[in-house]
Amino acid sequence: MIPDDDLIPFGPGWGASRTARAAMEPYRSNQLRIPEELEFSHLGLEIDLESGRLLFLPAPLSMLCLYNGLSPVEVLGSEDRSMEMICAWYVRHRQDGGVVDPAAESIRRRLK
């Protein structure tokens, strides 16, 4: 089990493979359901400037997974799936008028 308050680090080479993108296709931003009480900023998304590692809090992503019928263990256990979910959530966040997040923009660039 992953503690709710510990940031999860992904190495400087983080990104999502084509296989992961295909597996997450049903949960693209246009189909992603977001609980009313959950905001993108709750992820605490950041990039460690020294190591280049991406950090985020797992609890908000777990909640999003459960709300969309996905296994948090499977998503959080895969760097690719986590990145895809975060990216889909960010796109939806922006579509709904949310503010730009520099760390999320970095993820989007890597997934293109």
Residue frames as qw, qx, qy, qz and C-alpha x, y, z in Angstrom:
[[0.000, 0.889, 0.458, 0.000, 0.00, 0.00, 0.00],
 [0.407, 0.385, -0.006, 0.828, 1.26, 3.49, -0.85],
 [0.202, -0.508, -0.481, 0.685, 1.05, 6.12, 1.90],
 [0.225, 0.836, 0.487, 0.114, -1.37, 8.92, 1.02],
 [0.108, -0.981, 0.015, 0.163, 0.95, 11.74, 1.99],
 [0.550, -0.427, 0.490, 0.525, 4.22, 10.64, 0.38],
 [0.444, 0.700, -0.261, -0.494, 5.14, 12.02, -3.02],
 [0.894, 0.133, 0.399, 0.154, 5.67, 9.35, -5.67],
 [0.049, -0.720, 0.440, 0.534, 8.83, 9.96, -7.68],
 [0.864, 0.425, 0.254, 0.090, 9.28, 8.97, -11.30],
 [0.639, -0.275, 0.300, 0.653, 12.74, 9.05, -12.85],
 [0.049, 0.593, -0.205, -0.777, 13.90, 11.68, -15.34],
 [0.046, 0.097, -0.804, -0.585, 12.97, 9.38, -18.24],
 [0.344, 0.380, 0.751, -0.416, 9.29, 9.22, -17.27],
 [0.374, 0.255, -0.387, -0.803, 6.70, 9.12, -20.01],
 [0.750, 0.143, 0.515, -0.389, 4.09, 6.78, -21.39],
 [0.242, -0.136, 0.847, 0.453, 4.50, 4.05, -23.95],
 [0.423, 0.028, -0.476, -0.771, 2.11, 3.54, -26.85],
 [0.417, -0.233, -0.878, -0.022, 0.81, 0.39, -25.13],
 [0.135, -0.373, -0.613, 0.683, -0.10, 2.38, -22.02],
 [0.231, 0.211, -0.096, -0.945, -1.75, 5.07, -24.12],
 [0.460, -0.078, -0.705, -0.534, -3.88, 2.46, -25.90],
 [0.362, -0.293, -0.850, 0.248, -4.85, 0.81, -22.60],
 [0.074, -0.428, -0.457, 0.776, -5.99, 4.14, -21.18],
 [0.012, -0.189, -0.517, -0.835, -7.87, 5.28, -24.31],
 [0.292, -0.626, -0.683, -0.237, -11.32, 4.85, -22.72],
 [0.430, -0.734, -0.353, 0.389, -10.28, 7.26, -19.98],
 [0.373, 0.318, 0.153, 0.858, -9.20, 10.16, -22.15],
 [0.030, -0.112, -0.320, 0.940, -10.10, 13.63, -20.92],
 [0.429, -0.105, -0.303, -0.844, -13.44, 13.73, -22.74],
 [0.724, -0.271, -0.579, -0.261, -14.64, 10.63, -20.87],
 [0.408, 0.030, -0.666, 0.624, -12.90, 11.12, -17.56],
 [0.444, -0.757, -0.369, -0.305, -15.27, 11.73, -14.67],
 [0.324, 0.294, -0.482, 0.759, -13.90, 13.94, -11.90],
 [0.366, -0.604, -0.662, 0.250, -15.43, 14.01, -8.41],
 [0.021, -0.910, -0.209, -0.359, -16.72, 17.44, -7.51],
 [0.540, -0.833, 0.095, 0.067, -14.51, 17.69, -4.42],
 [0.790, -0.180, 0.305, 0.500, -11.31, 16.78, -6.29],
 [0.266, 0.938, -0.114, -0.192, -9.11, 19.45, -7.90],
 [0.812, 0.466, -0.211, 0.281, -6.06, 18.95, -10.10],
 [0.066, 0.755, -0.438, 0.483, -3.95, 20.97, -7.68],
 [0.801, -0.472, 0.253, -0.267, -4.56, 18.30, -5.02],
 [0.942, 0.230, -0.142, 0.199, -1.96, 16.14, -6.82],
 [0.450, -0.813, 0.259, 0.264, 0.82, 18.44, -5.64],
 [0.853, 0.401, 0.161, 0.294, 2.48, 17.82, -8.99],
 [0.095, -0.927, 0.307, 0.195, 6.07, 19.04, -9.24],
 [0.854, 0.398, -0.205, 0.264, 9.34, 18.31, -10.97],
 [0.665, -0.641, 0.106, 0.369, 12.42, 18.05, -8.77],
 [0.353, 0.910, -0.203, -0.074, 14.85, 20.48, -10.40],
 [0.272, -0.663, 0.693, 0.077, 17.95, 18.61, -9.19],
 [0.475, -0.093, 0.871, 0.082, 16.98, 15.11, -10.28],
 [0.316, 0.134, -0.551, -0.760, 14.38, 15.83, -12.97],
 [0.078, -0.234, -0.966, 0.075, 12.01, 13.43, -11.22],
 [0.401, -0.405, -0.322, -0.756, 8.26, 13.97, -11.33],
 [0.082, -0.085, -0.818, 0.563, 6.58, 13.95, -7.92],
 [0.465, -0.337, -0.279, -0.770, 2.90, 13.74, -7.00],
 [0.411, -0.163, 0.681, -0.584, 0.65, 12.71, -4.12],
 [0.108, -0.042, -0.950, -0.290, -1.00, 9.33, -4.75],
 [0.184, 0.385, 0.758, -0.493, -4.26, 9.86, -2.83],
 [0.417, 0.536, 0.049, -0.732, -5.91, 12.23, -5.35],
 [0.368, 0.343, -0.718, -0.480, -4.98, 9.97, -8.27],
 [0.014, -0.088, -0.984, 0.154, -6.30, 6.95, -6.35],
 [0.316, 0.460, 0.528, -0.640, -9.58, 8.74, -5.78],
 [0.433, 0.508, -0.303, -0.680, -9.85, 9.62, -9.47],
 [0.217, 0.193, -0.927, -0.237, -9.15, 6.00, -10.43],
 [0.112, 0.254, 0.898, -0.340, -11.82, 4.63, -8.10],
 [0.365, 0.522, 0.259, -0.726, -14.36, 7.18, -9.32],
 [0.505, 0.514, -0.420, -0.552, -13.73, 6.00, -12.89],
 [0.968, 0.018, 0.105, -0.225, -13.80, 2.27, -12.13],
 [0.635, 0.552, -0.495, 0.217, -10.04, 1.76, -12.39],
 [0.848, -0.391, -0.241, 0.266, -7.77, -0.02, -9.95],
 [0.112, -0.961, 0.246, -0.054, -5.56, 2.50, -8.14],
 [0.716, -0.437, 0.499, 0.216, -3.03, -0.27, -7.52],
 [0.739, 0.339, 0.446, 0.375, -2.72, -0.99, -11.25],
 [0.299, 0.905, 0.102, 0.284, -2.57, 2.67, -12.25],
 [0.290, -0.903, 0.311, -0.064, -0.19, 3.79, -9.49],
 [0.797, -0.303, 0.477, 0.213, 1.90, 0.66, -10.03],
 [0.671, 0.379, 0.409, 0.489, 2.62, 1.68, -13.61],
 [0.227, -0.448, 0.077, 0.862, 4.53, 4.83, -14.43],
 [0.029, 0.137, 0.633, 0.761, 2.95, 4.85, -17.89],
 [0.217, -0.618, -0.724, -0.216, -0.62, 4.55, -16.65],
 [0.314, -0.672, -0.357, 0.567, -0.08, 7.13, -13.93],
 [0.175, -0.289, 0.259, 0.905, 1.29, 9.61, -16.44],
 [0.067, -0.312, -0.714, -0.623, -1.57, 8.97, -18.84],
 [0.274, -0.702, -0.654, 0.067, -4.19, 9.51, -16.12],
 [0.295, -0.596, -0.149, 0.732, -2.48, 12.66, -14.90],
 [0.111, -0.089, 0.457, 0.878, -2.30, 13.99, -18.46],
 [0.150, -0.490, -0.747, -0.423, -5.96, 13.17, -19.17],
 [0.313, -0.725, -0.515, 0.335, -6.97, 14.83, -15.92],
 [0.265, -0.448, 0.060, 0.852, -4.91, 17.90, -16.74],
 [0.023, 0.176, 0.602, 0.779, -6.45, 18.24, -20.21],
 [0.261, -0.649, -0.694, -0.172, -9.90, 18.04, -18.65],
 [0.375, -0.625, -0.308, 0.611, -8.83, 20.53, -15.97],
 [0.168, -0.235, 0.273, 0.918, -7.75, 23.01, -18.68],
 [0.094, -0.372, -0.713, -0.586, -10.93, 22.40, -20.73],
 [0.346, -0.718, -0.603, 0.040, -12.92, 23.30, -17.63],
 [0.015, 0.922, 0.012, 0.386, -11.02, 26.60, -17.27],
 [0.779, -0.562, -0.016, 0.278, -8.32, 25.47, -14.83],
 [0.037, -0.924, 0.335, 0.179, -4.99, 27.27, -14.55],
 [0.710, 0.533, -0.450, 0.100, -1.82, 26.21, -16.37],
 [0.776, -0.565, 0.278, 0.045, 0.43, 23.86, -14.41],
 [0.227, 0.769, -0.572, -0.173, 4.09, 23.85, -15.54],
 [0.347, -0.291, 0.891, -0.028, 4.76, 20.26, -14.39],
 [0.659, 0.391, 0.608, -0.207, 1.64, 19.00, -16.18],
 [0.503, 0.802, -0.149, -0.285, 2.63, 20.89, -19.33],
 [0.040, -0.604, 0.785, 0.130, 5.94, 19.03, -19.23],
 [0.530, 0.057, 0.839, -0.110, 4.08, 15.70, -19.10],
 [0.632, 0.651, 0.296, -0.298, 1.89, 16.69, -22.06],
 [0.304, 0.789, -0.464, -0.266, 4.94, 17.53, -24.15],
 [0.198, -0.392, 0.897, 0.044, 6.48, 14.13, -23.41],
 [0.557, 0.247, 0.766, -0.206, 3.27, 12.28, -24.32],
 [0.533, 0.691, -0.022, -0.487, 2.85, 13.92, -27.72]]
